[in-house]
Amino acid sequence: MGVRRSAGVLLHRRGAEGGREVLLGHMGGPFWARKDERAWSIPKGEPEEGEDLLATALREFAEELGSPVPAVELTPLGEFRQSGGKVVTVWAAEGDLDVTTVRGGTFALEWPPRSGRVQEFPEVDRAAWFAPEQARVKLVAGQVPALERLLEHLAGDG
């Protein structure tokens, strides 16, 4: 078995105050329900057999948020290894999305554990725009380097 991979799109926009904001999704399901710090993620997911990672990133964004990536141009930010060993490949895209329209996919989970009862939970239970300083605290730790890479990229564009 090789390295577990995942791919996603980090959407960004110019906020009302003129600064940058990034779109993050709060992870769904009972484990994350009462967590906020380190419980948000870049919309991402695992590739299907033989699927290109960019295609995965675009598909997963649409599946998790219920809307296609609202941008044409995507900038590769690189690969980032998370604490569990999974490697996440991230692209950046500038665009806007109304977070009140987020209606993503679901996953099945036996809940409560060992109850024999399987329930459906949203992959992402909500999405929100965050300034970089907020996003650094909200994002799961392994994805913060992708945010930092985006900010470096944007600073280079002057």
Backbone hydrogen bonds, N-H to C=O, Kabsch-Sander energy under -0.5 kcal/mol:
donor,donor_aa,acceptor,acceptor_aa,energy
6,S,87,V,-2.0
7,A,45,G,-2.5
8,G,89,T,-2.3
9,V,43,P,-1.5
10,L,91,W,-3.2
11,L,9,V,-0.8
12,H,93,A,-2.5
13,R,21,E,-2.2
15,G,13,R,-0.6
15,G,19,G,-4.3
18,G,15,G,-1.9
21,E,13,R,-2.3
22,V,130,F,-2.8
23,L,11,L,-2.5
24,L,22,V,-0.5
24,L,128,A,-2.4
25,G,41,S,-2.9
26,H,126,R,-3.3
27,M,25,G,-0.5
27,M,39,A,-2.2
28,G,123,E,-2.4
32,W,29,G,-0.6
33,A,29,G,-0.9
35,K,32,W,-1.8
38,R,137,V,-1.5
39,A,36,D,-1.6
39,A,138,K,-0.8
40,W,138,K,-2.1
41,S,25,G,-2.8
45,G,7,A,-1.7
51,E,48,E,-2.7
56,T,52,D,-2.2
57,A,53,L,-2.5
58,L,54,L,-2.3
59,R,55,A,-2.5
60,E,56,T,-3.2
61,F,57,A,-2.0
62,A,58,L,-1.9
63,E,59,R,-2.6
64,E,60,E,-3.0
65,L,61,F,-2.2
66,G,62,A,-1.9
71,A,69,V,-1.7
75,T,92,A,-2.8
77,L,90,V,-3.0
78,G,90,V,-1.0
80,F,88,V,-2.4
82,Q,80,F,-0.5
82,Q,86,K,-3.2
85,G,82,Q,-2.3
87,V,4,R,-2.7
88,V,80,F,-3.2
88,V,86,K,-0.6
89,T,6,S,-2.7
89,T,87,V,-0.5
90,V,78,G,-2.5
91,W,8,G,-2.1
92,A,75,T,-3.2
93,A,10,L,-1.8
95,G,12,H,-2.3
95,G,93,A,-0.5
99,V,97,L,-0.8
101,T,98,D,-1.9
102,V,99,V,-1.1
103,R,65,L,-1.3
105,G,63,E,-2.2
107,F,121,F,-2.7
109,L,119,Q,-2.5
111,W,109,L,-0.7
111,W,117,R,-2.5
115,S,112,P,-1.7
118,V,116,G,-0.6
119,Q,109,L,-3.0
119,Q,117,R,-0.5
121,F,107,F,-2.6
123,E,105,G,-2.7
125,D,26,H,-2.0
126,R,26,H,-0.8
128,A,24,L,-2.2
130,F,22,V,-2.4
134,Q,131,A,-0.8
135,A,131,A,-2.7
136,R,132,P,-2.2
137,V,133,E,-0.5
137,V,134,Q,-1.2
138,K,134,Q,-2.0
139,L,135,A,-2.7
140,V,40,W,-1.9
143,Q,140,V,-2.4
144,V,140,V,-0.6
144,V,141,A,-1.2
146,A,143,Q,-0.9
147,L,143,Q,-1.3
148,E,144,V,-2.5
149,R,145,P,-2.2
150,L,146,A,-2.1
151,L,147,L,-2.4
152,E,148,E,-2.4
153,H,149,R,-2.4
154,L,150,L,-2.7
155,A,151,L,-2.3
156,G,152,E,-1.8
157,D,153,H,-0.9
158,G,155,A,-1.0
